Amino acid sequence: MQQLPAIGQTYETSWGYDQTNYDFIMVVGFTKSKKRAICQRVRCQSVEDKSSMVYDAQIPTQNTFGDKFLMKMEEYRGQINLRGSYPFCCTGKMADKRLDTFYPTEPNRVYHETNSQFGH
């Protein structure tokens, strides 16, 4: 592996059937072996976007919440991605978890998530 992600680096994953949902995590540390990243969920900030009522516009913040968890670091085409199980319910607790791959967030990108009125 070339280089470790920076502490504070945020990552995103999207999921959903007939809708788009985003989850965001942040690297808060590393295991001693440096093979896994210690991560935590990240809160989002809503931003105004009048282009559509179907989507909610949001950006990840630096505000973490919930349990810490481990993610495997995988290099693909020079980019470090994170893979593993993470707490995906709003509580941030590991009781409700899902398996996914996370990709580095893009600076200044606004992420558009399906508004809960239009998903299922």
Summary of the structure (lengths in Angstrom):
residues: 120
radius of gyration: 14.6
end to end distance: 39.8
largest distance: 46.6
contacts: 323
relative contact order: 0.28
helix: 0%
strand: 58%
